[in-house]
């Protein structure tokens, strides 16, 4: 599903984040930036050791922040690493932190001249954020960015599995 918003496209697709050909892909990392499971593991496996070397030099990332490395052997030129919140009950600042993660990725992308970016569904794996709530925050951040800026031409969400894609599609139909 593709939606035009201002000058840009917001796209929802099912697939593997590590295989995307946008200028940047986003890694839902952990604070150590030393790699992990899920999408994080897939990105480091496909991208090779250079990404991890750069992450180790950066040293770490706070929840809601974002840092950038090259893409190593990936199709994407850059990886933007962000750390989503671990979900507890939704009352510990998780919505704001998840919103910060998306917004900081978009800011880092913009300041590096990146015009196309793919996101996974941050925090909805090992960090257990409920998919419906996470989808709303993710899509609001993307729609808000495209409405307010002209630089990023494509924001793609790469959802893992048909159920996740369906949840995001349902939310986007309500928002746009
Ligand atoms: P987090 O620790 O932020 O929860 P995960 O990587 O564990 O990050 O999961 C985030 C989301 O990404 C989950 O919905 C998970 O199903 C999905 N996911 C896992 N592997 C991939 C992949 N290769 N490409 C895209 N999404 C993925």
Backbone and ligand atoms as CSV (ligand in chain L), in Angstrom:
chain,resi,resn,atom,element,x,y,z
A,1,UNK,N,N,0.853,-1.209,0.000
A,1,UNK,CA,C,0.000,0.000,0.000
A,1,UNK,C,C,0.881,1.248,0.000
A,2,UNK,N,N,0.620,2.153,-0.996
A,2,UNK,CA,C,1.375,3.402,-1.090
A,2,UNK,C,C,0.419,4.586,-0.961
A,3,UNK,N,N,0.822,5.577,-0.193
A,3,UNK,CA,C,0.006,6.779,-0.046
A,3,UNK,C,C,0.898,7.984,-0.318
A,4,UNK,N,N,0.395,8.928,-1.115
A,4,UNK,CA,C,1.165,10.155,-1.364
A,4,UNK,C,C,0.830,11.155,-0.272
A,5,UNK,N,N,1.851,11.701,0.346
A,5,UNK,CA,C,1.641,12.697,1.389
A,5,UNK,C,C,2.546,13.881,1.074
A,6,UNK,N,N,1.934,15.008,0.748
A,6,UNK,CA,C,2.701,16.195,0.349
A,6,UNK,C,C,3.594,15.799,-0.842
A,7,UNK,N,N,4.922,15.943,-0.738
A,7,UNK,CA,C,5.805,15.610,-1.867
A,7,UNK,C,C,6.309,14.162,-1.812
A,8,UNK,N,N,5.987,13.438,-0.775
A,8,UNK,CA,C,6.593,12.126,-0.554
A,8,UNK,C,C,5.609,10.962,-0.648
A,9,UNK,N,N,6.156,9.763,-0.589
A,9,UNK,CA,C,5.359,8.534,-0.599
A,9,UNK,C,C,5.570,7.817,0.743
A,10,UNK,N,N,4.471,7.387,1.322
A,10,UNK,CA,C,4.532,6.502,2.489
A,10,UNK,C,C,4.093,5.129,2.008
A,11,UNK,N,N,4.966,4.142,2.172
A,11,UNK,CA,C,4.727,2.819,1.605
A,11,UNK,C,C,4.748,1.760,2.706
A,12,UNK,N,N,3.827,0.823,2.623
A,12,UNK,CA,C,3.785,-0.303,3.564
A,12,UNK,C,C,3.992,-1.588,2.786
A,13,UNK,N,N,4.915,-2.412,3.242
A,13,UNK,CA,C,5.170,-3.657,2.529
A,13,UNK,C,C,5.575,-4.754,3.509
A,14,UNK,N,N,5.379,-5.997,3.076
A,14,UNK,CA,C,5.808,-7.122,3.908
A,14,UNK,C,C,7.187,-7.543,3.408
A,15,UNK,N,N,8.108,-7.818,4.311
A,15,UNK,CA,C,9.422,-8.247,3.837
A,15,UNK,C,C,10.483,-8.228,4.911
A,16,UNK,N,N,11.741,-8.232,4.412
A,16,UNK,CA,C,12.914,-8.306,5.285
A,16,UNK,C,C,13.640,-6.965,5.222
A,17,UNK,N,N,13.792,-6.314,6.336
A,17,UNK,CA,C,14.407,-4.983,6.393
A,17,UNK,C,C,15.820,-4.998,5.809
A,18,UNK,N,N,16.535,-6.089,6.011
A,18,UNK,CA,C,17.949,-6.117,5.588
A,18,UNK,C,C,18.099,-6.154,4.070
A,19,UNK,N,N,17.013,-6.417,3.348
A,19,UNK,CA,C,17.089,-6.541,1.881
A,19,UNK,C,C,16.623,-5.284,1.141
A,20,UNK,N,N,16.337,-4.237,1.865
A,20,UNK,CA,C,15.740,-3.060,1.214
A,20,UNK,C,C,16.786,-2.214,0.496
A,21,UNK,N,N,16.339,-1.614,-0.620
A,21,UNK,CA,C,17.264,-0.845,-1.459
A,21,UNK,C,C,17.109,0.666,-1.286
A,22,UNK,N,N,16.462,1.080,-0.227
A,22,UNK,CA,C,16.402,2.512,0.063
A,22,UNK,C,C,17.798,2.987,0.483
A,23,UNK,N,N,18.039,4.290,0.432
A,23,UNK,CA,C,19.363,4.833,0.789
A,23,UNK,C,C,19.735,4.447,2.222
A,24,UNK,N,N,18.750,4.435,3.098
A,24,UNK,CA,C,18.998,4.018,4.480
A,24,UNK,C,C,17.967,2.996,4.924
A,25,UNK,N,N,18.411,2.091,5.806
A,25,UNK,CA,C,17.465,1.238,6.529
A,25,UNK,C,C,17.665,1.505,8.016
A,26,UNK,N,N,16.598,1.295,8.771
A,26,UNK,CA,C,16.669,1.518,10.217
A,26,UNK,C,C,16.806,0.180,10.929
A,27,UNK,N,N,17.728,0.164,11.874
A,27,UNK,CA,C,17.939,-1.015,12.711
A,27,UNK,C,C,17.318,-0.757,14.081
A,28,UNK,N,N,16.358,-1.598,14.476
A,28,UNK,CA,C,15.807,-1.539,15.841
A,28,UNK,C,C,16.814,-2.254,16.745
A,29,UNK,N,N,17.789,-1.481,17.223
A,29,UNK,CA,C,18.927,-2.029,17.955
A,29,UNK,C,C,18.663,-2.045,19.461
A,30,UNK,N,N,19.661,-2.472,20.209
A,30,UNK,CA,C,19.597,-2.290,21.666
A,30,UNK,C,C,20.682,-1.287,22.075
A,31,UNK,N,N,20.647,-0.870,23.340
A,31,UNK,CA,C,21.490,0.255,23.770
A,31,UNK,C,C,22.988,0.016,23.583
A,32,UNK,N,N,23.403,-1.243,23.595
A,32,UNK,CA,C,24.838,-1.523,23.461
A,32,UNK,C,C,25.317,-1.384,22.020
A,33,UNK,N,N,24.404,-1.448,21.066
A,33,UNK,CA,C,24.725,-1.458,19.621
A,33,UNK,C,C,25.638,-2.631,19.229
A,34,UNK,N,N,25.631,-3.673,20.043
A,34,UNK,CA,C,26.534,-4.813,19.752
A,34,UNK,C,C,25.843,-5.934,18.970
A,35,UNK,N,N,24.705,-5.623,18.413
A,35,UNK,CA,C,23.976,-6.655,17.659
A,35,UNK,C,C,23.016,-7.411,18.571
A,36,UNK,N,N,22.113,-8.137,17.968
A,36,UNK,CA,C,21.103,-8.860,18.748
A,36,UNK,C,C,20.342,-9.798,17.840
A,37,UNK,N,N,19.107,-10.078,18.215
A,37,UNK,CA,C,18.287,-10.999,17.417
A,37,UNK,C,C,17.409,-10.222,16.451
A,38,UNK,N,N,16.364,-10.856,15.957
A,38,UNK,CA,C,15.360,-10.198,15.103
A,38,UNK,C,C,15.986,-9.495,13.915
A,39,UNK,N,N,15.447,-8.305,13.623
A,39,UNK,CA,C,15.923,-7.517,12.498
A,39,UNK,C,C,17.383,-7.102,12.681
A,40,UNK,N,N,17.776,-6.825,13.906
A,40,UNK,CA,C,19.156,-6.425,14.228
A,40,UNK,C,C,20.144,-7.497,13.745
A,41,UNK,N,N,19.881,-8.737,14.114
A,41,UNK,CA,C,20.738,-9.847,13.703
A,41,UNK,C,C,20.787,-9.976,12.190
A,42,UNK,N,N,19.623,-9.843,11.553
A,42,UNK,CA,C,19.542,-9.984,10.090
A,42,UNK,C,C,20.377,-8.900,9.408
A,43,UNK,N,N,20.338,-7.682,9.933
A,43,UNK,CA,C,21.084,-6.565,9.326
A,43,UNK,C,C,22.589,-6.804,9.462
A,44,UNK,N,N,23.037,-7.203,10.635
A,44,UNK,CA,C,24.479,-7.429,10.814
A,44,UNK,C,C,24.968,-8.646,10.008
A,45,UNK,N,N,24.158,-9.669,9.909
A,45,UNK,CA,C,24.551,-10.843,9.112
A,45,UNK,C,C,24.711,-10.470,7.641
A,46,UNK,N,N,23.716,-9.718,7.146
A,46,UNK,CA,C,23.738,-9.373,5.719
A,46,UNK,C,C,24.756,-8.272,5.419
A,47,UNK,N,N,24.992,-7.388,6.354
A,47,UNK,CA,C,25.839,-6.212,6.104
A,47,UNK,C,C,27.314,-6.453,6.340
A,48,UNK,N,N,27.637,-7.513,7.064
A,48,UNK,CA,C,29.047,-7.818,7.332
A,48,UNK,C,C,29.576,-7.075,8.553
A,49,UNK,N,N,30.846,-7.349,8.902
A,49,UNK,CA,C,31.423,-6.888,10.178
A,49,UNK,C,C,31.685,-5.381,10.265
A,50,UNK,N,N,31.706,-4.705,9.134
A,50,UNK,CA,C,32.033,-3.276,9.156
A,50,UNK,C,C,31.015,-2.472,9.970
A,51,UNK,N,N,29.760,-2.867,9.883
A,51,UNK,CA,C,28.714,-2.122,10.604
A,51,UNK,C,C,28.937,-2.254,12.107
A,52,UNK,N,N,29.249,-3.465,12.543
A,52,UNK,CA,C,29.476,-3.688,13.979
A,52,UNK,C,C,30.715,-2.917,14.452
A,53,UNK,N,N,31.754,-2.885,13.637
A,53,UNK,CA,C,32.961,-2.107,13.979
A,53,UNK,C,C,32.606,-0.642,14.220
A,54,UNK,N,N,31.806,-0.098,13.323
A,54,UNK,CA,C,31.416,1.315,13.469
A,54,UNK,C,C,30.551,1.510,14.708
A,55,UNK,N,N,29.679,0.552,14.979
A,55,UNK,CA,C,28.803,0.637,16.165
A,55,UNK,C,C,29.637,0.614,17.440
A,56,UNK,N,N,30.661,-0.217,17.452
A,56,UNK,CA,C,31.514,-0.325,18.639
A,56,UNK,C,C,32.243,1.004,18.864
A,57,UNK,N,N,32.680,1.626,17.798
A,57,UNK,CA,C,33.343,2.943,17.909
A,57,UNK,C,C,32.369,3.989,18.448
A,58,UNK,N,N,31.136,3.940,18.015
A,58,UNK,CA,C,30.139,4.915,18.512
A,58,UNK,C,C,29.900,4.662,20.004
A,59,UNK,N,N,29.848,3.425,20.397
A,59,UNK,CA,C,29.838,3.081,21.815
A,59,UNK,C,C,28.494,2.716,22.410
A,60,UNK,N,N,27.391,3.247,21.868
A,60,UNK,CA,C,26.079,2.924,22.423
A,60,UNK,C,C,25.072,3.974,22.018
A,61,UNK,N,N,23.809,3.742,22.404
A,61,UNK,CA,C,22.729,4.645,21.996
A,61,UNK,C,C,21.652,4.597,23.073
A,62,UNK,N,N,21.196,5.774,23.508
A,62,UNK,CA,C,20.127,5.817,24.525
A,62,UNK,C,C,18.771,5.506,23.880
A,63,UNK,N,N,17.849,5.067,24.675
A,63,UNK,CA,C,16.486,4.806,24.204
A,63,UNK,C,C,15.892,6.080,23.594
A,64,UNK,N,N,15.391,5.947,22.384
A,64,UNK,CA,C,14.773,7.083,21.690
A,64,UNK,C,C,15.738,7.861,20.816
A,65,UNK,N,N,17.049,7.612,20.951
A,65,UNK,CA,C,18.046,8.296,20.114
A,65,UNK,C,C,18.326,7.490,18.846
A,66,UNK,N,N,19.113,8.079,17.947
A,66,UNK,CA,C,19.468,7.410,16.698
A,66,UNK,C,C,20.889,7.782,16.295
A,67,UNK,N,N,21.627,6.824,15.771
A,67,UNK,CA,C,22.983,7.067,15.257
A,67,UNK,C,C,23.090,6.422,13.871
A,68,UNK,N,N,24.091,6.853,13.111
A,68,UNK,CA,C,24.205,6.376,11.725
A,68,UNK,C,C,25.558,5.708,11.477
A,69,UNK,N,N,25.521,4.631,10.702
A,69,UNK,CA,C,26.750,4.007,10.195
A,69,UNK,C,C,26.565,3.816,8.689
A,70,UNK,N,N,27.648,3.371,8.047
A,70,UNK,CA,C,27.503,2.970,6.647
A,70,UNK,C,C,26.717,1.650,6.597
A,71,UNK,N,N,26.410,1.232,5.385
A,71,UNK,CA,C,25.617,0.023,5.201
A,71,UNK,C,C,26.447,-1.235,4.958
A,72,UNK,N,N,27.773,-1.113,5.033
A,72,UNK,CA,C,28.602,-2.299,4.777
A,72,UNK,C,C,28.250,-2.903,3.428
A,73,UNK,N,N,27.977,-4.208,3.427
A,73,UNK,CA,C,27.656,-4.909,2.166
A,73,UNK,C,C,26.172,-4.887,1.807
A,74,UNK,N,N,25.392,-4.123,2.531
A,74,UNK,CA,C,23.955,-4.054,2.233
A,74,UNK,C,C,23.695,-3.254,0.963
A,75,UNK,N,N,22.493,-3.430,0.415
A,75,UNK,CA,C,22.078,-2.589,-0.704
A,75,UNK,C,C,21.941,-1.137,-0.247
A,76,UNK,N,N,21.514,-0.943,0.987
A,76,UNK,CA,C,21.366,0.417,1.524
A,76,UNK,C,C,22.738,1.011,1.825
A,77,UNK,N,N,22.885,2.312,1.558
A,77,UNK,CA,C,24.179,2.979,1.784
A,77,UNK,C,C,24.421,3.205,3.277
A,78,UNK,N,N,23.341,3.417,4.019
A,78,UNK,CA,C,23.460,3.715,5.442
A,78,UNK,C,C,22.541,2.831,6.281
A,79,UNK,N,N,22.975,2.607,7.537
A,79,UNK,CA,C,22.071,2.041,8.542
A,79,UNK,C,C,21.920,3.086,9.648
A,80,UNK,N,N,20.681,3.398,9.974
A,80,UNK,CA,C,20.410,4.276,11.115
A,80,UNK,C,C,19.951,3.369,12.252
A,81,UNK,N,N,20.699,3.394,13.330
A,81,UNK,CA,C,20.427,2.523,14.472
A,81,UNK,C,C,19.657,3.323,15.508
A,82,UNK,N,N,18.552,2.794,15.935
A,82,UNK,CA,C,17.780,3.463,16.977
A,82,UNK,C,C,17.396,2.445,18.037
A,83,UNK,N,N,17.088,2.934,19.219
A,83,UNK,CA,C,16.694,2.043,20.312
A,83,UNK,C,C,15.290,2.421,20.751
A,84,UNK,N,N,14.342,1.513,20.493
A,84,UNK,CA,C,12.972,1.728,20.939
A,84,UNK,C,C,12.842,1.374,22.413
A,85,UNK,N,N,11.743,1.789,23.037
A,85,UNK,CA,C,11.530,1.447,24.450
A,85,UNK,C,C,11.126,-0.009,24.633
A,86,UNK,N,N,11.556,-0.580,25.745
A,86,UNK,CA,C,11.011,-1.868,26.180
A,86,UNK,C,C,9.622,-1.561,26.749
A,87,UNK,N,N,8.604,-2.269,26.269
A,87,UNK,CA,C,7.235,-1.998,26.736
A,87,UNK,C,C,6.973,-2.657,28.078
A,88,UNK,N,N,6.526,-1.851,29.029
A,88,UNK,CA,C,6.090,-2.442,30.310
A,88,UNK,C,C,4.573,-2.343,30.396
A,89,UNK,N,N,4.018,-1.152,30.698
A,89,UNK,CA,C,2.559,-1.035,30.755
A,89,UNK,C,C,2.043,0.160,29.949
A,90,UNK,N,N,2.916,0.831,29.229
A,90,UNK,CA,C,2.507,1.992,28.442
A,90,UNK,C,C,2.470,3.282,29.252
A,91,UNK,N,N,2.726,3.171,30.541
A,91,UNK,CA,C,2.643,4.345,31.429
A,91,UNK,C,C,4.021,4.817,31.892
A,92,UNK,N,N,5.037,4.252,31.305
A,92,UNK,CA,C,6.409,4.590,31.716
A,92,UNK,C,C,7.134,5.394,30.626
A,93,UNK,N,N,6.345,6.198,29.917
A,93,UNK,CA,C,6.944,7.040,28.867
A,93,UNK,C,C,7.180,6.331,27.548
A,94,UNK,N,N,6.670,5.104,27.417
A,94,UNK,CA,C,6.958,4.348,26.194
A,94,UNK,C,C,6.471,5.034,24.912
A,95,UNK,N,N,5.234,5.612,24.898
A,95,UNK,CA,C,4.782,6.235,23.644
A,95,UNK,C,C,5.705,7.370,23.195
A,96,UNK,N,N,6.108,8.230,24.124
A,96,UNK,CA,C,6.990,9.348,23.775
A,96,UNK,C,C,8.345,8.842,23.274
A,97,UNK,N,N,8.859,7.815,23.941
A,97,UNK,CA,C,10.179,7.278,23.552
A,97,UNK,C,C,10.121,6.635,22.169
A,98,UNK,N,N,9.010,5.965,21.869
A,98,UNK,CA,C,8.870,5.355,20.544
A,98,UNK,C,C,8.771,6.445,19.470
A,99,UNK,N,N,8.005,7.481,19.778
A,99,UNK,CA,C,7.899,8.625,18.863
A,99,UNK,C,C,9.271,9.274,18.653
A,100,UNK,N,N,10.027,9.444,19.720
A,100,UNK,CA,C,11.377,10.020,19.611
A,100,UNK,C,C,12.254,9.170,18.691
A,101,UNK,N,N,12.163,7.860,18.836
A,101,UNK,CA,C,12.984,6.972,18.009
A,101,UNK,C,C,12.712,7.236,16.523
A,102,UNK,N,N,11.444,7.267,16.139
A,102,UNK,CA,C,11.113,7.536,14.733
A,102,UNK,C,C,11.576,8.931,14.317
A,103,UNK,N,N,11.269,9.932,15.138
A,103,UNK,CA,C,11.618,11.306,14.753
A,103,UNK,C,C,13.120,11.500,14.660
A,104,UNK,N,N,13.867,10.926,15.589
A,104,UNK,CA,C,15.324,11.089,15.534
A,104,UNK,C,C,15.923,10.385,14.324
A,105,UNK,N,N,15.384,9.244,13.938
A,105,UNK,CA,C,15.845,8.589,12.697
A,105,UNK,C,C,15.619,9.490,11.494
A,106,UNK,N,N,14.462,10.115,11.439
A,106,UNK,CA,C,14.141,10.970,10.289
A,106,UNK,C,C,15.029,12.214,10.275
A,107,UNK,N,N,15.332,12.746,11.438
A,107,UNK,CA,C,16.221,13.912,11.528
A,107,UNK,C,C,17.641,13.541,11.089
A,108,UNK,N,N,18.129,12.394,11.560
A,108,UNK,CA,C,19.464,11.933,11.174
A,108,UNK,C,C,19.498,11.685,9.661
A,109,UNK,N,N,18.464,11.082,9.129
A,109,UNK,CA,C,18.391,10.832,7.681
A,109,UNK,C,C,18.477,12.154,6.932
A,110,UNK,N,N,17.657,13.089,7.329
A,110,UNK,CA,C,17.596,14.380,6.661
A,110,UNK,C,C,18.952,15.084,6.701
A,111,UNK,N,N,19.613,15.058,7.848
A,111,UNK,CA,C,20.882,15.791,7.933
A,111,UNK,C,C,22.013,15.068,7.193
A,112,UNK,N,N,21.780,13.845,6.758
A,112,UNK,CA,C,22.767,13.142,5.924
A,112,UNK,C,C,22.353,13.100,4.448
A,113,UNK,N,N,21.367,13.887,4.089
A,113,UNK,CA,C,20.956,13.987,2.685
A,113,UNK,C,C,20.236,12.754,2.162
A,114,UNK,N,N,19.718,11.941,3.067
A,114,UNK,CA,C,19.047,10.692,2.673
A,114,UNK,C,C,17.623,10.998,2.205
A,115,UNK,N,N,17.252,10.433,1.046
A,115,UNK,CA,C,15.931,10.743,0.484
A,115,UNK,C,C,14.962,9.558,0.529
A,116,UNK,N,N,15.482,8.389,0.885
A,116,UNK,CA,C,14.587,7.227,0.998
A,116,UNK,C,C,15.033,6.381,2.187
A,117,UNK,N,N,14.071,5.927,2.967
A,117,UNK,CA,C,14.397,5.231,4.218
A,117,UNK,C,C,13.374,4.129,4.491
A,118,UNK,N,N,13.866,2.988,4.950
A,118,UNK,CA,C,12.974,1.881,5.350
A,118,UNK,C,C,13.045,1.670,6.850
A,119,UNK,N,N,11.893,1.534,7.456
A,119,UNK,CA,C,11.788,1.262,8.892
A,119,UNK,C,C,11.216,-0.130,9.141
A,120,UNK,N,N,11.702,-0.811,10.166
A,120,UNK,CA,C,10.954,-1.969,10.664
A,120,UNK,C,C,9.934,-1.446,11.678
A,121,UNK,N,N,9.144,-2.326,12.228
A,121,UNK,CA,C,8.219,-1.922,13.296
A,121,UNK,C,C,8.996,-1.949,14.618
A,122,UNK,N,N,9.502,-0.767,15.003
A,122,UNK,CA,C,10.399,-0.665,16.161
A,122,UNK,C,C,9.665,-1.078,17.446
A,123,UNK,N,N,10.331,-1.850,18.254
A,123,UNK,CA,C,9.890,-2.256,19.608
A,123,UNK,C,C,8.844,-3.371,19.658
A,124,UNK,N,N,8.344,-3.822,18.500
A,124,UNK,CA,C,7.253,-4.804,18.562
A,124,UNK,C,C,7.740,-6.256,18.534
A,125,UNK,N,N,9.049,-6.455,18.619
A,125,UNK,CA,C,9.574,-7.817,18.699
A,125,UNK,C,C,9.945,-8.143,20.126
A,126,UNK,N,N,11.246,-8.260,20.355
A,126,UNK,CA,C,11.741,-8.603,21.693
A,126,UNK,C,C,11.271,-7.593,22.756
A,127,UNK,N,N,10.994,-6.352,22.323
A,127,UNK,CA,C,10.620,-5.308,23.298
A,127,UNK,C,C,9.117,-5.241,23.582
A,128,UNK,N,N,8.332,-6.100,22.890
A,128,UNK,CA,C,6.937,-6.393,23.250
A,128,UNK,C,C,5.944,-5.229,23.203
A,129,UNK,N,N,6.243,-4.206,22.427
A,129,UNK,CA,C,5.264,-3.108,22.290
A,129,UNK,C,C,4.054,-3.653,21.530
A,130,UNK,N,N,2.821,-3.424,22.015
A,130,UNK,CA,C,1.650,-3.928,21.274
A,130,UNK,C,C,1.602,-3.349,19.853
A,131,UNK,N,N,1.411,-4.208,18.879
A,131,UNK,CA,C,1.527,-3.831,17.460
A,131,UNK,C,C,0.598,-2.671,17.081
A,132,UNK,N,N,-0.665,-2.712,17.533
A,132,UNK,CA,C,-1.625,-1.668,17.134
A,132,UNK,C,C,-1.176,-0.298,17.614
A,133,UNK,N,N,-0.759,-0.234,18.869
A,133,UNK,CA,C,-0.328,1.048,19.438
A,133,UNK,C,C,0.955,1.516,18.775
A,134,UNK,N,N,1.870,0.595,18.547
A,134,UNK,CA,C,3.144,0.944,17.921
A,134,UNK,C,C,2.915,1.434,16.487
A,135,UNK,N,N,1.982,0.795,15.782
A,135,UNK,CA,C,1.700,1.179,14.393
A,135,UNK,C,C,1.174,2.614,14.336
A,136,UNK,N,N,0.326,2.967,15.257
A,136,UNK,CA,C,-0.246,4.316,15.268
A,136,UNK,C,C,0.849,5.368,15.464
A,137,UNK,N,N,1.737,5.107,16.406
A,137,UNK,CA,C,2.824,6.051,16.692
A,137,UNK,C,C,3.778,6.136,15.503
A,138,UNK,N,N,4.121,4.991,14.938
A,138,UNK,CA,C,5.043,4.949,13.797
A,138,UNK,C,C,4.474,5.737,12.620
A,139,UNK,N,N,3.213,5.490,12.309
A,139,UNK,CA,C,2.611,6.118,11.135
A,139,UNK,C,C,2.376,7.602,11.363
A,140,UNK,N,N,2.008,7.984,12.572
A,140,UNK,CA,C,1.834,9.411,12.872
A,140,UNK,C,C,3.157,10.157,12.684
A,141,UNK,N,N,4.245,9.537,13.117
A,141,UNK,CA,C,5.557,10.178,12.978
A,141,UNK,C,C,5.905,10.344,11.495
A,142,UNK,N,N,5.662,9.306,10.708
A,142,UNK,CA,C,6.005,9.354,9.278
A,142,UNK,C,C,5.121,10.363,8.536
A,143,UNK,N,N,3.828,10.297,8.778
A,143,UNK,CA,C,2.894,11.228,8.117
A,143,UNK,C,C,3.235,12.666,8.523
A,144,UNK,N,N,3.496,12.885,9.794
A,144,UNK,CA,C,3.832,14.221,10.293
A,144,UNK,C,C,5.091,14.750,9.635
A,145,UNK,N,N,6.073,13.879,9.480
A,145,UNK,CA,C,7.327,14.309,8.854
A,145,UNK,C,C,7.085,14.715,7.401
A,146,UNK,N,N,6.411,13.860,6.660
A,146,UNK,CA,C,6.198,14.142,5.232
A,146,UNK,C,C,5.363,15.406,5.037
A,147,UNK,N,N,4.416,15.643,5.938
A,147,UNK,CA,C,3.595,16.860,5.823
A,147,UNK,C,C,4.427,18.114,6.070
A,148,UNK,N,N,5.425,18.002,6.932
A,148,UNK,CA,C,6.187,19.185,7.339
A,148,UNK,C,C,7.490,19.409,6.599
A,149,UNK,N,N,7.921,18.420,5.789
A,149,UNK,CA,C,9.232,18.527,5.118
A,149,UNK,C,C,9.120,18.022,3.686
A,150,UNK,N,N,10.017,18.552,2.830
A,150,UNK,CA,C,10.013,18.144,1.418
A,150,UNK,C,C,11.204,17.280,1.041
A,151,UNK,N,N,12.106,17.002,1.973
A,151,UNK,CA,C,13.372,16.385,1.551
A,151,UNK,C,C,13.282,14.873,1.376
A,152,UNK,N,N,12.641,14.166,2.273
A,152,UNK,CA,C,12.568,12.701,2.162
A,152,UNK,C,C,11.423,12.332,1.211
A,153,UNK,N,N,11.770,11.557,0.179
A,153,UNK,CA,C,10.796,11.249,-0.873
A,153,UNK,C,C,10.047,9.955,-0.607
A,154,UNK,N,N,10.680,9.055,0.152
A,154,UNK,CA,C,10.054,7.748,0.392
A,154,UNK,C,C,10.316,7.291,1.825
A,155,UNK,N,N,9.247,7.020,2.549
A,155,UNK,CA,C,9.350,6.348,3.846
A,155,UNK,C,C,8.618,5.019,3.695
A,156,UNK,N,N,9.375,3.939,3.844
A,156,UNK,CA,C,8.799,2.599,3.660
A,156,UNK,C,C,8.813,1.864,5.000
A,157,UNK,N,N,7.680,1.286,5.356
A,157,UNK,CA,C,7.644,0.385,6.519
A,157,UNK,C,C,7.695,-1.045,6.007
A,158,UNK,N,N,8.661,-1.800,6.523
A,158,UNK,CA,C,8.851,-3.184,6.091
A,158,UNK,C,C,8.400,-4.079,7.234
A,159,UNK,N,N,7.206,-4.634,7.053
A,159,UNK,CA,C,6.580,-5.398,8.135
A,159,UNK,C,C,6.879,-6.883,7.993
A,160,UNK,N,N,7.063,-7.487,9.126
A,160,UNK,CA,C,7.456,-8.893,9.169
A,160,UNK,C,C,6.207,-9.729,9.373
A,161,UNK,N,N,5.689,-10.289,8.280
A,161,UNK,CA,C,4.495,-11.122,8.370
A,161,UNK,C,C,3.234,-10.381,7.960
A,162,UNK,N,N,2.255,-11.158,7.500
A,162,UNK,CA,C,1.007,-10.601,6.965
A,162,UNK,C,C,0.193,-9.896,8.046
A,163,UNK,N,N,0.240,-10.392,9.270
A,163,UNK,CA,C,-0.569,-9.799,10.340
A,163,UNK,C,C,-0.081,-8.380,10.651
A,164,UNK,N,N,1.224,-8.209,10.704
A,164,UNK,CA,C,1.790,-6.879,10.986
A,164,UNK,C,C,1.438,-5.908,9.857
A,165,UNK,N,N,1.571,-6.379,8.613
A,165,UNK,CA,C,1.227,-5.518,7.465
A,165,UNK,C,C,-0.240,-5.082,7.550
A,166,UNK,N,N,-1.113,-6.015,7.888
A,166,UNK,CA,C,-2.544,-5.721,7.957
A,166,UNK,C,C,-2.836,-4.676,9.034
A,167,UNK,N,N,-2.185,-4.808,10.154
A,167,UNK,CA,C,-2.383,-3.856,11.252
A,167,UNK,C,C,-1.949,-2.452,10.816
A,168,UNK,N,N,-0.792,-2.368,10.162
A,168,UNK,CA,C,-0.309,-1.055,9.699
A,168,UNK,C,C,-1.241,-0.484,8.616
A,169,UNK,N,N,-1.724,-1.337,7.721
A,169,UNK,CA,C,-2.621,-0.846,6.655
A,169,UNK,C,C,-3.911,-0.280,7.242
A,170,UNK,N,N,-4.444,-0.989,8.217
A,170,UNK,CA,C,-5.687,-0.549,8.866
A,170,UNK,C,C,-5.488,0.820,9.514
A,171,UNK,N,N,-4.383,0.978,10.198
A,171,UNK,CA,C,-4.097,2.257,10.885
A,171,UNK,C,C,-3.867,3.370,9.875
A,172,UNK,N,N,-3.159,3.075,8.789
A,172,UNK,CA,C,-2.863,4.131,7.800
A,172,UNK,C,C,-4.139,4.605,7.119
A,173,UNK,N,N,-5.069,3.687,6.882
A,173,UNK,CA,C,-6.340,4.075,6.257
A,173,UNK,C,C,-7.083,5.054,7.156
A,174,UNK,N,N,-6.988,4.867,8.447
A,174,UNK,CA,C,-7.657,5.780,9.393
A,174,UNK,C,C,-6.968,7.132,9.447
A,175,UNK,N,N,-5.651,7.139,9.261
A,175,UNK,CA,C,-4.872,8.372,9.435
A,175,UNK,C,C,-4.865,9.262,8.199
A,176,UNK,N,N,-4.886,8.628,6.995
A,176,UNK,CA,C,-4.639,9.440,5.786
A,176,UNK,C,C,-5.933,9.742,5.039
L,1,LIG,P1,P,12.742,-4.658,19.131
L,1,LIG,O1,O,13.880,-5.150,20.021
L,1,LIG,O2,O,12.779,-3.143,18.897
L,1,LIG,O3,O,11.416,-5.157,19.565
L,1,LIG,P2,P,13.014,-6.686,16.999
L,1,LIG,O4,O,13.986,-6.680,15.866
L,1,LIG,O5,O,13.036,-7.797,18.000
L,1,LIG,O6,O,13.161,-5.229,17.694
L,1,LIG,O7,O,11.550,-6.629,16.410
L,1,LIG,C1,C,10.990,-5.505,15.806
L,1,LIG,C2,C,10.005,-5.929,14.732
L,1,LIG,O8,O,10.740,-6.334,13.591
L,1,LIG,C3,C,9.139,-7.129,15.140
L,1,LIG,O9,O,7.808,-6.854,14.749
L,1,LIG,C4,C,9.749,-8.293,14.366
L,1,LIG,O10,O,8.772,-9.231,14.010
L,1,LIG,C5,C,10.271,-7.578,13.136
L,1,LIG,N1,N,11.374,-8.259,12.437
L,1,LIG,C6,C,12.186,-9.271,12.831
L,1,LIG,N2,N,13.081,-9.586,11.884
L,1,LIG,C7,C,12.835,-8.735,10.840
L,1,LIG,C8,C,13.398,-8.536,9.539
L,1,LIG,N3,N,14.414,-9.274,9.095
L,1,LIG,N4,N,12.856,-7.555,8.740
L,1,LIG,C9,C,11.838,-6.799,9.158
L,1,LIG,N5,N,11.275,-6.925,10.375
L,1,LIG,C10,C,11.761,-7.864,11.199
